[in-house]
């Protein structure tokens, strides 16, 4: 499910010799099941890797990411990283957003192209899937936006889904701290590091089920900035669509691997 590498944050204070993260100061505790998922799907550059230069292999993605991180400041990025703020847009789109309306990807042209590609992929696999094993239901194409975190009606449910809490007031106060922090970074809620991911997801529940491909604005911004805007989105979409085929067929990668739904 993971495509790109980039995540995190830490506002720390000293309390009895211990260093607390910002969400811990608000008495919030990351849910264990989400910790495992977010670590597995980690899409951001760990803070330690930001500081490594000598003897470390670089890439256009890592160079671009370092540029974005330098613009906001290393300590600010560490705060975003350690407090899981860079994963909040993903949590909203995957777990909370249940709308079925139109999705928008940066601009009208990109939106049209991605929807056309998605429709063609669906048709190809339905035509090829003679036994009906693969596309048992529609796969949604969804967009992920940092601007969603500006809306209290979206951010508060995100935090409730991510963290254990005792009082709703702690959730609300943390939400406002998150918004204040994001508002101060370059481009605010449109900063590409807030949505630097593309993921193939499946949600199952008693009242709501969906399979989706989620493409973040940050991924598309990276492709534009590095001159890959014409072909890059199609490659990313195909990669994530292939994961859904892989999941339905219970294919492990490489052959003989004993983990079902390996997401590499």
C-alpha positions in Angstrom: 0.0 0.0 0.0 2.9 2.3 0.5 4.2 4.3 -2.5 6.3 7.2 -1.3 8.6 7.9 1.7 8.1 11.0 3.8 6.0 11.3 7.9 5.9 12.9 11.6 6.2 15.5 14.8 7.2 16.5 18.3 6.5 19.4 20.5 8.3 18.4 23.7 8.3 19.7 27.2 10.2 18.4 30.3 7.9 17.0 32.9 9.7 15.1 35.8 12.6 14.4 33.5 10.4 12.9 30.7 9.9 14.4 27.3 6.2 14.5 26.2 4.8 14.9 22.7 2.2 17.6 22.0 -0.6 15.1 21.9 0.6 13.5 25.2 0.4 17.0 26.8 -3.3 16.9 25.9 -3.7 13.4 27.5 -4.1 11.7 24.2 -2.8 8.2 23.5 -2.3 6.9 20.0 -4.4 3.8 19.4 -2.3 0.7 19.1 -4.0 -0.7 16.0 -3.4 2.6 14.2 0.2 2.8 15.3 0.9 -0.5 13.5 -0.9 0.6 10.4 0.7 4.1 10.2 4.1 2.6 10.8 3.5 0.0 8.0 2.2 2.7 5.6 4.7 5.3 6.7 5.1 7.6 3.7 7.2 10.4 5.1 11.0 10.8 5.6 11.9 9.9 9.2 13.4 12.9 10.9 16.8 11.1 11.4 17.1 10.6 7.6 16.5 14.3 7.0 19.8 15.0 8.7 21.8 12.4 6.9 23.7 13.5 3.8 27.2 12.0 3.6 27.3 8.3 2.7 23.6 8.1 2.1 22.0 7.4 -1.2 19.7 10.2 -2.3 16.9 10.4 -4.8 14.8 13.1 -6.5 12.0 12.4 -3.9 14.4 12.7 -0.9 16.0 15.9 -2.4 12.6 17.4 -3.0 11.4 16.4 0.5 14.5 17.9 2.2 13.8 21.2 0.3 10.2 21.2 1.7 11.5 20.4 5.2 14.1 23.1 5.1 11.5 25.6 4.1 9.4 24.9 7.3 12.4 24.2 9.6 13.6 20.8 10.8 12.1 21.2 14.3 8.7 22.0 12.9 8.9 19.0 10.7 9.9 16.9 13.7 6.8 18.2 15.5 4.5 17.3 12.5 6.2 13.9 12.2 6.2 12.7 15.8 2.6 13.8 16.5 1.3 11.9 13.4 -0.1 15.2 12.0 1.3 14.2 8.5 -1.0 11.2 8.6 -4.2 13.0 9.5 -5.4 13.7 6.0 -5.0 10.0 5.2 -7.0 9.0 8.3 -9.8 11.4 7.3 -10.1 10.1 3.7 -9.7 6.4 4.7 -11.8 6.1 7.8 -14.1 9.1 8.2 -15.1 10.6 4.8 -18.1 8.7 3.6 -19.3 11.0 0.9 -19.8 9.7 -2.6 -19.6 13.0 -4.5 -17.1 14.2 -7.1 -13.4 14.1 -6.3 -11.0 16.9 -7.4 -7.2 16.4 -8.1 -5.4 19.7 -8.2 -7.0 21.0 -11.4 -9.7 20.1 -13.9 -7.3 18.7 -16.4 -5.6 16.4 -13.9 -9.0 15.4 -12.5 -10.3 14.4 -15.9 -7.2 12.4 -16.8 -7.1 10.4 -13.6 -10.8 9.6 -13.8 -10.4 8.5 -17.4 -7.5 6.3 -16.4 -9.4 4.8 -13.5 -12.4 4.1 -15.7 -10.2 2.3 -18.3 -8.5 0.2 -15.6 -11.9 -0.9 -14.2 -13.1 -1.9 -17.6 -9.9 -3.8 -18.4 -10.0 -5.9 -15.3 -13.7 -6.5 -15.5 -13.3 -7.8 -19.1 -10.2 -9.9 -18.1 -11.7 -11.2 -14.9 -13.7 -14.1 -16.4 -14.1 -15.9 -13.1 -15.2 -12.8 -11.2 -12.4 -13.1 -8.6 -10.9 -9.6 -8.8 -13.4 -6.7 -9.1 -16.2 -7.9 -6.9 -17.1 -4.3 -6.1 -16.2 -0.8 -7.3 -12.8 0.7 -6.4 -13.2 4.4 -5.6 -10.7 7.0 -6.7 -10.3 9.5 -3.9 -8.4 12.7 -3.4 -6.6 13.7 -0.2 -6.3 17.4 0.8 -4.5 19.1 3.6 -7.2 21.7 3.6 -9.5 19.2 5.3 -7.6 19.7 8.5 -8.7 23.3 8.6 -12.3 22.2 9.2 -13.1 21.5 12.9 -15.9 19.1 11.8 -13.3 17.0 10.0 -10.2 17.4 12.3 -12.0 16.5 15.6 -13.3 13.2 14.3 -9.8 12.5 12.9 -8.2 12.9 16.3 -11.0 10.9 18.0 -10.2 8.1 15.5 -6.5 8.2 16.1 -6.2 8.7 19.8 -7.7 7.4 23.1 -8.9 10.3 25.1 -10.7 11.0 28.4 -12.2 14.4 27.7 -13.5 15.8 24.5 -12.0 19.2 25.5 -8.5 17.6 25.2 -9.3 16.6 21.6 -10.6 20.1 20.7 -7.6 21.8 22.3 -5.2 19.5 20.5 -7.1 20.2 17.2 -6.6 23.9 17.6 -2.9 23.4 18.4 -2.6 21.3 15.2 -4.3 24.0 13.1 -2.2 26.8 14.6 1.0 24.8 13.8 -0.1 24.1 10.2 -1.1 27.7 9.6 2.5 28.8 10.2 4.3 26.5 7.8 4.8 27.5 4.1 1.6 27.3 2.1 -0.3 26.4 5.3 -2.9 23.7 4.8 -1.8 23.3 1.2 1.8 22.3 2.2 2.5 19.2 0.1 4.0 17.2 3.0 0.6 17.0 4.6 -0.6 14.8 1.7 2.5 13.1 0.5 1.1 9.7 -0.1 -0.8 7.4 -2.5 -2.4 4.3 -1.0 -4.6 1.4 -2.0 -7.1 0.9 0.9 -9.9 -1.4 2.0 -12.3 -0.5 4.8 -14.8 -3.0 6.2 -17.5 -2.4 8.8 -21.0 -3.2 9.8 -22.4 -0.1 8.2 -19.8 1.1 5.7 -17.4 -0.7 3.2 -15.2 0.8 0.6 -12.2 -0.1 -1.5 -10.3 2.9 -2.8 -7.2 4.4 -4.2 -6.2 7.6 -2.4 -4.0 10.1 -4.1 -2.7 13.0 -2.1 -2.2 16.6 -3.5 1.4 16.4 -2.2 2.2 13.5 -4.5 0.9 15.3 -7.5 2.8 18.4 -6.5 6.0 16.4 -6.3 5.4 15.0 -9.8 4.8 18.5 -11.1 7.9 20.0 -9.5 10.1 17.3 -10.9 8.7 17.4 -14.4 6.8 14.1 -14.3 3.3 15.6 -14.3 2.3 14.2 -17.7 3.0 10.5 -17.1 3.7 10.2 -13.3 0.1 10.2 -12.1 -0.8 7.4 -14.5 2.1 5.3 -13.2 1.1 5.9 -9.6 -2.5 5.1 -10.2 -1.6 1.8 -12.0 0.7 0.9 -9.1 -2.1 1.3 -6.5 -4.7 -0.3 -8.7 -2.4 -3.3 -9.0 -2.3 -3.6 -5.2 -6.1 -4.2 -5.3 -5.7 -7.0 -7.8 -2.9 -8.4 -5.6 -5.0 -8.3 -2.5 -8.0 -10.0 -4.1 -5.8 -12.8 -5.5 -4.0 -13.1 -2.1 -0.7 -12.8 -4.0 2.5 -12.6 -2.0 5.6 -10.8 -3.3 8.0 -12.4 -3.9 6.7 -15.8 -4.8 6.7 -18.1 -1.8 6.4 -15.2 0.7 4.1 -16.3 3.5 2.5 -12.9 4.2 -0.9 -12.5 2.6 -1.6 -9.0 1.0 2.1 -8.1 1.1 2.0 -4.4 0.2 5.4 -3.9 -1.4 
